[in-house]
Amino acid sequence: MIRKIIHIDEKKCNGCSLCADACHEGAIAMVDGKAKLIRDDYCDGLGNCLPVCPTGAISFEMREAAEYDEEAVQEHQNKRMNEKNIKPQMGGCKGSQVKIFNRENNVYSEKKESSQQKGLIGGQVSQLMQWPVQIKLVPINAAYFNKAKLLIAADCTAYAYANFHKDFMRGKVTLIGCPKLDEIDYSEKLTQIIKNNDIQSLTIVRMEVPCCGGIEFAAKKALQDSGKFIPWQVVTISTDGDILD
């Protein structure tokens, strides 16, 4: 029968195994460091694996495929549960699992600074709203991108600027990277994030050093290629921790 089923692009797959973890039916497995659709009849075509893929390697396609077999899936799930009782689950970076943090009751306040807060980074508490934060690892369609104010920052900025959490991260979804160390162009992935989600605003924070121009260029190109018009700004931090513009 012709039906909707997932397709995995091996070239884009980075072997993180997040899709395999997200697939409750067990249709995806890691084979030689790459995600594979092991059986068509295990795939229900609902795509729980799509939003967790950090590289956009998974998509839907219409093709000839065996019908979804709920009975076979149940048998497969039971087998997997028995195996887990015998040996620990292997593979995958658990540090890449998507998390959303509720910061509503964790907002910095100069007037209501508790004695407990004073012992934490000069009275501040973390304003990180999600995990992961590396541009290379974030899923393109993560739920936290919906109506998000997006912060794209060179990773050195948080070390150079002392009040980075309070002044830049608060209320924003934070993505960090270093184009010089990663040696990749972030623009394609950032384009997909902006294009496929309801992003409210974009703030780019970079260092004054020339190599940081790569992250500014990638973010601006992504905004242009997305075809969207949203408020944006660029903030440059000096190497001694001051805001230059």
PyRosetta script that sets phi, psi and omega in degrees:
from pyrosetta import init, pose_from_sequence

init()
pose = pose_from_sequence("MIRKIIHIDEKKCNGCSLCADACHEGAIAMVDGKAKLIRDDYCDGLGNCLPVCPTGAISFEMREAAEYDEEAVQEHQNKRMNEKNIKPQMGGCKGSQVKIFNRENNVYSEKKESSQQKGLIGGQVSQLMQWPVQIKLVPINAAYFNKAKLLIAADCTAYAYANFHKDFMRGKVTLIGCPKLDEIDYSEKLTQIIKNNDIQSLTIVRMEVPCCGGIEFAAKKALQDSGKFIPWQVVTISTDGDILD")
pose.set_psi(1, 152.0)
pose.set_omega(1, 176.4)
pose.set_phi(2, -91.5)
pose.set_psi(2, 122.7)
pose.set_omega(2, 179.4)
pose.set_phi(3, -152.2)
pose.set_psi(3, 168.8)
pose.set_omega(3, 179.5)
pose.set_phi(4, -78.5)
pose.set_psi(4, 131.8)
pose.set_omega(4, -177.6)
pose.set_phi(5, -151.0)
pose.set_psi(5, 159.1)
pose.set_omega(5, -176.7)
pose.set_phi(6, -77.5)
pose.set_psi(6, 154.1)
pose.set_omega(6, 173.7)
pose.set_phi(7, -128.8)
pose.set_psi(7, 133.4)
pose.set_omega(7, -179.0)
pose.set_phi(8, -112.5)
pose.set_psi(8, 121.3)
pose.set_omega(8, 177.9)
pose.set_phi(9, -85.2)
pose.set_psi(9, 107.1)
pose.set_omega(9, -176.8)
pose.set_phi(10, -59.5)
pose.set_psi(10, -34.4)
pose.set_omega(10, -177.7)
pose.set_phi(11, -65.9)
pose.set_psi(11, -31.4)
pose.set_omega(11, -179.4)
pose.set_phi(12, -88.2)
pose.set_psi(12, -21.0)
pose.set_omega(12, -176.9)
pose.set_phi(13, -66.3)
pose.set_psi(13, 129.1)
pose.set_omega(13, 178.7)
pose.set_phi(14, -103.0)
pose.set_psi(14, 6.1)
pose.set_omega(14, 175.6)
pose.set_phi(15, 75.6)
pose.set_psi(15, 21.9)
pose.set_omega(15, -176.8)
pose.set_phi(16, -72.0)
pose.set_psi(16, -23.1)
pose.set_omega(16, 179.0)
pose.set_phi(17, 72.3)
pose.set_psi(17, 10.7)
pose.set_omega(17, 179.1)
pose.set_phi(18, -63.2)
pose.set_psi(18, -35.9)
pose.set_omega(18, 179.5)
pose.set_phi(19, -66.5)
pose.set_psi(19, -39.1)
pose.set_omega(19, 178.6)
pose.set_phi(20, -64.2)
pose.set_psi(20, -38.2)
pose.set_omega(20, 177.2)
pose.set_phi(21, -67.4)
pose.set_psi(21, -35.4)
pose.set_omega(21, -176.3)
pose.set_phi(22, -78.4)
pose.set_psi(22, -21.2)
pose.set_omega(22, -177.9)
pose.set_phi(23, -82.6)
pose.set_psi(23, 101.1)
pose.set_omega(23, -177.3)
pose.set_phi(24, -68.2)
pose.set_psi(24, -23.6)
pose.set_omega(24, -177.7)
pose.set_phi(25, -81.6)
pose.set_psi(25, -13.9)
pose.set_omega(25, -179.6)
pose.set_phi(26, 77.3)
pose.set_psi(26, 24.6)
pose.set_omega(26, -179.0)
pose.set_phi(27, -75.0)
pose.set_psi(27, -20.4)
pose.set_omega(27, -177.6)
pose.set_phi(28, -111.2)
pose.set_psi(28, 136.5)
pose.set_omega(28, 176.3)
pose.set_phi(29, -137.5)
pose.set_psi(29, 157.9)
pose.set_omega(29, 177.1)
pose.set_phi(30, -90.2)
pose.set_psi(30, 122.3)
pose.set_omega(30, -179.4)
pose.set_phi(31, -128.6)
pose.set_psi(31, 116.9)
pose.set_omega(31, -178.8)
pose.set_phi(32, 54.6)
pose.set_psi(32, 39.9)
pose.set_omega(32, 175.7)
pose.set_phi(33, 79.9)
pose.set_psi(33, 7.3)
pose.set_omega(33, 179.9)
pose.set_phi(34, -127.6)
pose.set_psi(34, 148.4)
pose.set_omega(34, 177.4)
pose.set_phi(35, -75.1)
pose.set_psi(35, 135.3)
pose.set_omega(35, -179.5)
pose.set_phi(36, -132.0)
pose.set_psi(36, 140.5)
pose.set_omega(36, 168.9)
pose.set_phi(37, -80.9)
pose.set_psi(37, 107.4)
pose.set_omega(37, -170.7)
pose.set_phi(38, -82.6)
pose.set_psi(38, -29.2)
pose.set_omega(38, 177.5)
pose.set_phi(39, -150.4)
pose.set_psi(39, 130.3)
pose.set_omega(39, -179.9)
pose.set_phi(40, -61.9)
pose.set_psi(40, -38.3)
pose.set_omega(40, -174.5)
pose.set_phi(41, -74.2)
pose.set_psi(41, -5.2)
pose.set_omega(41, 173.3)
pose.set_phi(42, -88.3)
pose.set_psi(42, -17.4)
pose.set_omega(42, -175.6)
pose.set_phi(43, -88.8)
pose.set_psi(43, 119.3)
pose.set_omega(43, -178.1)
pose.set_phi(44, -85.6)
pose.set_psi(44, -6.4)
pose.set_omega(44, 178.0)
pose.set_phi(45, 76.6)
pose.set_psi(45, 10.8)
pose.set_omega(45, -179.8)
pose.set_phi(46, -86.3)
pose.set_psi(46, -23.8)
pose.set_omega(46, 172.1)
pose.set_phi(47, 77.9)
pose.set_psi(47, 37.1)
pose.set_omega(47, 174.7)
pose.set_phi(48, -61.5)
pose.set_psi(48, -21.1)
pose.set_omega(48, -178.4)
pose.set_phi(49, -78.3)
pose.set_psi(49, -23.3)
pose.set_omega(49, -173.5)
pose.set_phi(50, -60.8)
pose.set_psi(50, -51.1)
pose.set_omega(50, -173.9)
pose.set_phi(51, -69.8)
pose.set_psi(51, -15.8)
pose.set_omega(51, -178.3)
pose.set_phi(52, -92.0)
pose.set_psi(52, -10.2)
pose.set_omega(52, -177.8)
pose.set_phi(53, -73.3)
pose.set_psi(53, 118.5)
pose.set_omega(53, -176.2)
pose.set_phi(54, -76.8)
pose.set_psi(54, -12.2)
pose.set_omega(54, -175.8)
pose.set_phi(55, -113.3)
pose.set_psi(55, -1.3)
pose.set_omega(55, -178.0)
pose.set_phi(56, 70.1)
pose.set_psi(56, 30.1)
pose.set_omega(56, -176.6)
pose.set_phi(57, -79.9)
pose.set_psi(57, -12.9)
pose.set_omega(57, -175.0)
pose.set_phi(58, -109.4)
pose.set_psi(58, 134.9)
pose.set_omega(58, 177.7)
pose.set_phi(59, -144.3)
pose.set_psi(59, 172.3)
pose.set_omega(59, 174.9)
pose.set_phi(60, -94.9)
pose.set_psi(60, 149.6)
pose.set_omega(60, 170.8)
pose.set_phi(61, -143.9)
pose.set_psi(61, 155.1)
pose.set_omega(61, 174.6)
pose.set_phi(62, -102.1)
pose.set_psi(62, 120.1)
pose.set_omega(62, 180.0)
pose.set_phi(63, -156.9)
pose.set_psi(63, 173.5)
pose.set_omega(63, 174.9)
pose.set_phi(64, -68.0)
pose.set_psi(64, 122.6)
pose.set_omega(64, -178.6)
pose.set_phi(65, -153.2)
pose.set_psi(65, 151.0)
pose.set_omega(65, 176.8)
pose.set_phi(66, -63.2)
pose.set_psi(66, 146.8)
pose.set_omega(66, 179.2)
pose.set_phi(67, -65.0)
pose.set_psi(67, 144.7)
pose.set_omega(67, 177.1)
pose.set_phi(68, -57.7)
pose.set_psi(68, 128.3)
pose.set_omega(68, -175.5)
pose.set_phi(69, -114.4)
pose.set_psi(69, 96.9)
pose.set_omega(69, -176.0)
pose.set_phi(70, -63.0)
pose.set_psi(70, -36.1)
pose.set_omega(70, -179.8)
pose.set_phi(71, -66.5)
pose.set_psi(71, -43.6)
pose.set_omega(71, 178.7)
pose.set_phi(72, -64.7)
pose.set_psi(72, -37.8)
pose.set_omega(72, 178.3)
pose.set_phi(73, -63.6)
pose.set_psi(73, -43.3)
pose.set_omega(73, 179.9)
pose.set_phi(74, -62.3)
pose.set_psi(74, -41.6)
pose.set_omega(74, 177.8)
pose.set_phi(75, -63.4)
pose.set_psi(75, -41.4)
pose.set_omega(75, 178.7)
pose.set_phi(76, -64.8)
pose.set_psi(76, -41.6)
pose.set_omega(76, 179.1)
pose.set_phi(77, -63.5)
pose.set_psi(77, -41.7)
pose.set_omega(77, 178.4)
pose.set_phi(78, -61.8)
pose.set_psi(78, -40.4)
pose.set_omega(78, 178.8)
pose.set_phi(79, -64.1)
pose.set_psi(79, -41.7)
pose.set_omega(79, 179.4)
pose.set_phi(80, -64.3)
pose.set_psi(80, -39.9)
pose.set_omega(80, 178.9)
pose.set_phi(81, -62.9)
pose.set_psi(81, -41.3)
pose.set_omega(81, 178.2)
pose.set_phi(82, -63.9)
pose.set_psi(82, -39.0)
pose.set_omega(82, 178.8)
pose.set_phi(83, -66.4)
pose.set_psi(83, -36.5)
pose.set_omega(83, 179.2)
pose.set_phi(84, -65.3)
pose.set_psi(84, -29.8)
pose.set_omega(84, 178.8)
pose.set_phi(85, -73.1)
pose.set_psi(85, -18.5)
pose.set_omega(85, -178.4)
pose.set_phi(86, -94.5)
pose.set_psi(86, -42.2)
pose.set_omega(86, -177.0)
pose.set_phi(87, -141.7)
pose.set_psi(87, 153.2)
pose.set_omega(87, -179.9)
pose.set_phi(88, -67.7)
pose.set_psi(88, 151.6)
pose.set_omega(88, 178.8)
pose.set_phi(89, -71.6)
pose.set_psi(89, 135.8)
pose.set_omega(89, -176.2)
pose.set_phi(90, -111.3)
pose.set_psi(90, 156.0)
pose.set_omega(90, 171.1)
pose.set_phi(91, 89.9)
pose.set_psi(91, 151.3)
pose.set_omega(91, 175.0)
pose.set_phi(92, 91.4)
pose.set_psi(92, 147.7)
pose.set_omega(92, 178.0)
pose.set_phi(93, -96.3)
pose.set_psi(93, 105.9)
pose.set_omega(93, -178.6)
pose.set_phi(94, -67.0)
pose.set_psi(94, -21.1)
pose.set_omega(94, 176.9)
pose.set_phi(95, -70.7)
pose.set_psi(95, -7.3)
pose.set_omega(95, 178.8)
pose.set_phi(96, -97.5)
pose.set_psi(96, -0.2)
pose.set_omega(96, -178.9)
pose.set_phi(97, -65.7)
pose.set_psi(97, 136.7)
pose.set_omega(97, -175.8)
pose.set_phi(98, -71.0)
pose.set_psi(98, 131.3)
pose.set_omega(98, 177.1)
pose.set_phi(99, -136.5)
pose.set_psi(99, 146.1)
pose.set_omega(99, 175.6)
pose.set_phi(100, -122.5)
pose.set_psi(100, 129.5)
pose.set_omega(100, -177.2)
pose.set_phi(101, -106.6)
pose.set_psi(101, 132.9)
pose.set_omega(101, 177.1)
pose.set_phi(102, -85.6)
pose.set_psi(102, 110.7)
pose.set_omega(102, -178.2)
pose.set_phi(103, -105.5)
pose.set_psi(103, 12.8)
pose.set_omega(103, -176.3)
pose.set_phi(104, -59.9)
pose.set_psi(104, -36.5)
pose.set_omega(104, -179.0)
pose.set_phi(105, -103.0)
pose.set_psi(105, 20.1)
pose.set_omega(105, -174.3)
pose.set_phi(106, -130.9)
pose.set_psi(106, 37.5)
pose.set_omega(106, -174.9)
pose.set_phi(107, -93.7)
pose.set_psi(107, 135.5)
pose.set_omega(107, 179.2)
pose.set_phi(108, -64.2)
pose.set_psi(108, 134.1)
pose.set_omega(108, 177.1)
pose.set_phi(109, -141.1)
pose.set_psi(109, 120.6)
pose.set_omega(109, 179.9)
pose.set_phi(110, -69.8)
pose.set_psi(110, -28.6)
pose.set_omega(110, -177.3)
pose.set_phi(111, -82.8)
pose.set_psi(111, -29.9)
pose.set_omega(111, -175.4)
pose.set_phi(112, -116.9)
pose.set_psi(112, 44.9)
pose.set_omega(112, -178.1)
pose.set_phi(113, -80.0)
pose.set_psi(113, 113.1)
pose.set_omega(113, -178.3)
pose.set_phi(114, -77.1)
pose.set_psi(114, 164.2)
pose.set_omega(114, 178.7)
pose.set_phi(115, -64.7)
pose.set_psi(115, -30.0)
pose.set_omega(115, 178.7)
pose.set_phi(116, -69.3)
pose.set_psi(116, -40.7)
pose.set_omega(116, 179.8)
pose.set_phi(117, -65.4)
pose.set_psi(117, -32.1)
pose.set_omega(117, -178.1)
pose.set_phi(118, -62.7)
pose.set_psi(118, -22.2)
pose.set_omega(118, 178.6)
pose.set_phi(119, -87.4)
pose.set_psi(119, 0.3)
pose.set_omega(119, -177.1)
pose.set_phi(120, -115.7)
pose.set_psi(120, 102.2)
pose.set_omega(120, 174.4)
pose.set_phi(121, 49.0)
pose.set_psi(121, 54.7)
pose.set_omega(121, 176.6)
pose.set_phi(122, 64.4)
pose.set_psi(122, 29.0)
pose.set_omega(122, 178.1)
pose.set_phi(123, 98.8)
pose.set_psi(123, -6.7)
pose.set_omega(123, -178.6)
pose.set_phi(124, -95.2)
pose.set_psi(124, 154.2)
pose.set_omega(124, 174.4)
pose.set_phi(125, -123.4)
pose.set_psi(125, 160.9)
pose.set_omega(125, -176.3)
pose.set_phi(126, -59.7)
pose.set_psi(126, 137.8)
pose.set_omega(126, 175.9)
pose.set_phi(127, -110.0)
pose.set_psi(127, 13.0)
pose.set_omega(127, 178.8)
pose.set_phi(128, -66.6)
pose.set_psi(128, 125.2)
pose.set_omega(128, -174.8)
pose.set_phi(129, -98.7)
pose.set_psi(129, -14.5)
pose.set_omega(129, -174.7)
pose.set_phi(130, -154.5)
pose.set_psi(130, 165.8)
pose.set_omega(130, 173.6)
pose.set_phi(131, -142.4)
pose.set_psi(131, 139.1)
pose.set_omega(131, 3.6)
pose.set_phi(132, -79.9)
pose.set_psi(132, 174.4)
pose.set_omega(132, -179.5)
pose.set_phi(133, -116.4)
pose.set_psi(133, -19.1)
pose.set_omega(133, 179.6)
pose.set_phi(134, -66.8)
pose.set_psi(134, 132.8)
pose.set_omega(134, -179.9)
pose.set_phi(135, -54.9)
pose.set_psi(135, -38.6)
pose.set_omega(135, -177.8)
pose.set_phi(136, -65.3)
pose.set_psi(136, -24.2)
pose.set_omega(136, -171.9)
pose.set_phi(137, -103.4)
pose.set_psi(137, -21.9)
pose.set_omega(137, -174.7)
pose.set_phi(138, -68.3)
pose.set_psi(138, 138.8)
pose.set_omega(138, 174.9)
pose.set_phi(139, -70.2)
pose.set_psi(139, 142.0)
pose.set_omega(139, -176.9)
pose.set_phi(140, -64.2)
pose.set_psi(140, -36.6)
pose.set_omega(140, -175.6)
pose.set_phi(141, -109.9)
pose.set_psi(141, 33.1)
pose.set_omega(141, -180.0)
pose.set_phi(142, -61.2)
pose.set_psi(142, 144.6)
pose.set_omega(142, -177.0)
pose.set_phi(143, -60.3)
pose.set_psi(143, -30.4)
pose.set_omega(143, -175.9)
pose.set_phi(144, -71.3)
pose.set_psi(144, -8.8)
pose.set_omega(144, 176.8)
pose.set_phi(145, -78.6)
pose.set_psi(145, -14.3)
pose.set_omega(145, -177.9)
pose.set_phi(146, -65.9)
pose.set_psi(146, 118.1)
pose.set_omega(146, 179.8)
pose.set_phi(147, 60.1)
pose.set_psi(147, 30.3)
pose.set_omega(147, -176.6)
pose.set_phi(148, -84.5)
pose.set_psi(148, 146.2)
pose.set_omega(148, 163.6)
pose.set_phi(149, -90.2)
pose.set_psi(149, 118.2)
pose.set_omega(149, -169.1)
pose.set_phi(150, -98.9)
pose.set_psi(150, 130.1)
pose.set_omega(150, 174.3)
pose.set_phi(151, -112.4)
pose.set_psi(151, 119.7)
pose.set_omega(151, 175.8)
pose.set_phi(152, -112.1)
pose.set_psi(152, 116.3)
pose.set_omega(152, -171.4)
pose.set_phi(153, -131.1)
pose.set_psi(153, 142.2)
pose.set_omega(153, 168.1)
pose.set_phi(154, -67.0)
pose.set_psi(154, 135.9)
pose.set_omega(154, -170.6)
pose.set_phi(155, -63.6)
pose.set_psi(155, -23.0)
pose.set_omega(155, 179.5)
pose.set_phi(156, -71.2)
pose.set_psi(156, -21.2)
pose.set_omega(156, -174.0)
pose.set_phi(157, -62.5)
pose.set_psi(157, -35.8)
pose.set_omega(157, -178.6)
pose.set_phi(158, -67.9)
pose.set_psi(158, -24.6)
pose.set_omega(158, 177.7)
pose.set_phi(159, -84.7)
pose.set_psi(159, -34.4)
pose.set_omega(159, -177.0)
pose.set_phi(160, -78.5)
pose.set_psi(160, -37.7)
pose.set_omega(160, -175.5)
pose.set_phi(161, -102.2)
pose.set_psi(161, 116.6)
pose.set_omega(161, -169.3)
pose.set_phi(162, -63.3)
pose.set_psi(162, -39.2)
pose.set_omega(162, -176.0)
pose.set_phi(163, -99.1)
pose.set_psi(163, 38.3)
pose.set_omega(163, -175.0)
pose.set_phi(164, -60.0)
pose.set_psi(164, -43.4)
pose.set_omega(164, -179.5)
pose.set_phi(165, -61.4)
pose.set_psi(165, -50.4)
pose.set_omega(165, -174.3)
pose.set_phi(166, -70.0)
pose.set_psi(166, -42.5)
pose.set_omega(166, -172.2)
pose.set_phi(167, -87.7)
pose.set_psi(167, -24.4)
pose.set_omega(167, -175.7)
pose.set_phi(168, -121.9)
pose.set_psi(168, -42.6)
pose.set_omega(168, -172.4)
pose.set_phi(169, -82.5)
pose.set_psi(169, -25.9)
pose.set_omega(169, -174.0)
pose.set_phi(170, -58.6)
pose.set_psi(170, 123.8)
pose.set_omega(170, 178.0)
pose.set_phi(171, 77.4)
pose.set_psi(171, 9.3)
pose.set_omega(171, -177.9)
pose.set_phi(172, -124.3)
pose.set_psi(172, 154.7)
pose.set_omega(172, 169.2)
pose.set_phi(173, -86.2)
pose.set_psi(173, 124.4)
pose.set_omega(173, -171.3)
pose.set_phi(174, -103.9)
pose.set_psi(174, 129.0)
pose.set_omega(174, 173.7)
pose.set_phi(175, -123.4)
pose.set_psi(175, 131.4)
pose.set_omega(175, -178.1)
pose.set_phi(176, -125.6)
pose.set_psi(176, 157.3)
pose.set_omega(176, 177.1)
pose.set_phi(177, -173.9)
pose.set_psi(177, 169.9)
pose.set_omega(177, 175.6)
pose.set_phi(178, -137.0)
pose.set_psi(178, 104.1)
pose.set_omega(178, -176.8)
pose.set_phi(179, -62.5)
pose.set_psi(179, -25.5)
pose.set_omega(179, -179.8)
pose.set_phi(180, -72.8)
pose.set_psi(180, -44.0)
pose.set_omega(180, -178.6)
pose.set_phi(181, -77.7)
pose.set_psi(181, -38.9)
pose.set_omega(181, -179.7)
pose.set_phi(182, -75.3)
pose.set_psi(182, -25.9)
pose.set_omega(182, 179.7)
pose.set_phi(183, 55.4)
pose.set_psi(183, 41.9)
pose.set_omega(183, 176.6)
pose.set_phi(184, -136.5)
pose.set_psi(184, 162.7)
pose.set_omega(184, 175.0)
pose.set_phi(185, -97.3)
pose.set_psi(185, 114.5)
pose.set_omega(185, -177.4)
pose.set_phi(186, -76.5)
pose.set_psi(186, -9.6)
pose.set_omega(186, -166.7)
pose.set_phi(187, -61.4)
pose.set_psi(187, -37.8)
pose.set_omega(187, -178.3)
pose.set_phi(188, -63.2)
pose.set_psi(188, -45.6)
pose.set_omega(188, -179.6)
pose.set_phi(189, -69.5)
pose.set_psi(189, -41.3)
pose.set_omega(189, 178.7)
pose.set_phi(190, -63.5)
pose.set_psi(190, -34.7)
pose.set_omega(190, 176.5)
pose.set_phi(191, -60.1)
pose.set_psi(191, -45.0)
pose.set_omega(191, -179.9)
pose.set_phi(192, -65.3)
pose.set_psi(192, -37.6)
pose.set_omega(192, 178.6)
pose.set_phi(193, -63.7)
pose.set_psi(193, -47.1)
pose.set_omega(193, -178.8)
pose.set_phi(194, -69.4)
pose.set_psi(194, -40.1)
pose.set_omega(194, -176.3)
pose.set_phi(195, -70.0)
pose.set_psi(195, -38.0)
pose.set_omega(195, -172.2)
pose.set_phi(196, -95.0)
pose.set_psi(196, 0.7)
pose.set_omega(196, -178.2)
pose.set_phi(197, -133.3)
pose.set_psi(197, 160.4)
pose.set_omega(197, -179.5)
pose.set_phi(198, -87.5)
pose.set_psi(198, 77.5)
pose.set_omega(198, -179.4)
pose.set_phi(199, -81.7)
pose.set_psi(199, 130.1)
pose.set_omega(199, -175.0)
pose.set_phi(200, -87.2)
pose.set_psi(200, -35.9)
pose.set_omega(200, -179.5)
pose.set_phi(201, -158.8)
pose.set_psi(201, 164.3)
pose.set_omega(201, -178.9)
pose.set_phi(202, -134.3)
pose.set_psi(202, 124.7)
pose.set_omega(202, 174.6)
pose.set_phi(203, -118.5)
pose.set_psi(203, 126.9)
pose.set_omega(203, 178.7)
pose.set_phi(204, -109.3)
pose.set_psi(204, 124.3)
pose.set_omega(204, 178.3)
pose.set_phi(205, -119.5)
pose.set_psi(205, 123.3)
pose.set_omega(205, -176.7)
pose.set_phi(206, -133.9)
pose.set_psi(206, 164.7)
pose.set_omega(206, 173.1)
pose.set_phi(207, -86.8)
pose.set_psi(207, 164.4)
pose.set_omega(207, -180.0)
pose.set_phi(208, -72.9)
pose.set_psi(208, -14.4)
pose.set_omega(208, -176.3)
pose.set_phi(209, -68.7)
pose.set_psi(209, 147.0)
pose.set_omega(209, -174.2)
pose.set_phi(210, -57.1)
pose.set_psi(210, -36.9)
pose.set_omega(210, -176.0)
pose.set_phi(211, -64.0)
pose.set_psi(211, -20.7)
pose.set_omega(211, 178.6)
pose.set_phi(212, -73.5)
pose.set_psi(212, -11.8)
pose.set_omega(212, 177.1)
pose.set_phi(213, -61.0)
pose.set_psi(213, -23.8)
pose.set_omega(213, -179.6)
pose.set_phi(214, -63.8)
pose.set_psi(214, -39.1)
pose.set_omega(214, -178.2)
pose.set_phi(215, -75.2)
pose.set_psi(215, -33.9)
pose.set_omega(215, 175.5)
pose.set_phi(216, -66.1)
pose.set_psi(216, -44.8)
pose.set_omega(216, 179.5)
pose.set_phi(217, -61.0)
pose.set_psi(217, -45.2)
pose.set_omega(217, -177.8)
pose.set_phi(218, -62.0)
pose.set_psi(218, -42.1)
pose.set_omega(218, -178.8)
pose.set_phi(219, -67.9)
pose.set_psi(219, -43.2)
pose.set_omega(219, 179.0)
pose.set_phi(220, -65.6)
pose.set_psi(220, -42.0)
pose.set_omega(220, 178.9)
pose.set_phi(221, -63.8)
pose.set_psi(221, -39.9)
pose.set_omega(221, 178.8)
pose.set_phi(222, -62.6)
pose.set_psi(222, -42.5)
pose.set_omega(222, 179.1)
pose.set_phi(223, -63.4)
pose.set_psi(223, -42.4)
pose.set_omega(223, 178.8)
pose.set_phi(224, -66.0)
pose.set_psi(224, -46.4)
pose.set_omega(224, -177.2)
pose.set_phi(225, -69.6)
pose.set_psi(225, -22.7)
pose.set_omega(225, 179.8)
pose.set_phi(226, -71.0)
pose.set_psi(226, -21.9)
pose.set_omega(226, -178.7)
pose.set_phi(227, 77.8)
pose.set_psi(227, 9.4)
pose.set_omega(227, -178.2)
pose.set_phi(228, -102.3)
pose.set_psi(228, 154.1)
pose.set_omega(228, 177.1)
pose.set_phi(229, -117.0)
pose.set_psi(229, 101.4)
pose.set_omega(229, 179.6)
pose.set_phi(230, -129.4)
pose.set_psi(230, 154.1)
pose.set_omega(230, 179.4)
pose.set_phi(231, -61.6)
pose.set_psi(231, 138.6)
pose.set_omega(231, 179.7)
pose.set_phi(232, -147.4)
pose.set_psi(232, 157.0)
pose.set_omega(232, 177.3)
pose.set_phi(233, -152.9)
pose.set_psi(233, 155.9)
pose.set_omega(233, 175.8)
pose.set_phi(234, -119.4)
pose.set_psi(234, 130.1)
pose.set_omega(234, 176.7)
pose.set_phi(235, -118.8)
pose.set_psi(235, 131.3)
pose.set_omega(235, -179.5)
pose.set_phi(236, -110.8)
pose.set_psi(236, 131.2)
pose.set_omega(236, -179.9)
pose.set_phi(237, -107.0)
pose.set_psi(237, 135.0)
pose.set_omega(237, 176.9)
pose.set_phi(238, -77.8)
pose.set_psi(238, 163.5)
pose.set_omega(238, -179.4)
pose.set_phi(239, -66.6)
pose.set_psi(239, -19.5)
pose.set_omega(239, 176.6)
pose.set_phi(240, -98.0)
pose.set_psi(240, 12.4)
pose.set_omega(240, 168.8)
pose.set_phi(241, 93.2)
pose.set_psi(241, 16.9)
pose.set_omega(241, 178.0)
pose.set_phi(242, -101.9)
pose.set_psi(242, 154.9)
pose.set_omega(242, 173.6)
pose.set_phi(243, -85.0)
pose.set_psi(243, 123.7)
pose.set_omega(243, -177.7)
pose.set_phi(244, -90.8)
pose.set_psi(244, -30.6)
pose.set_omega(244, 178.0)
pose.set_phi(245, -156.1)
pose.dump_pdb("model.pdb")
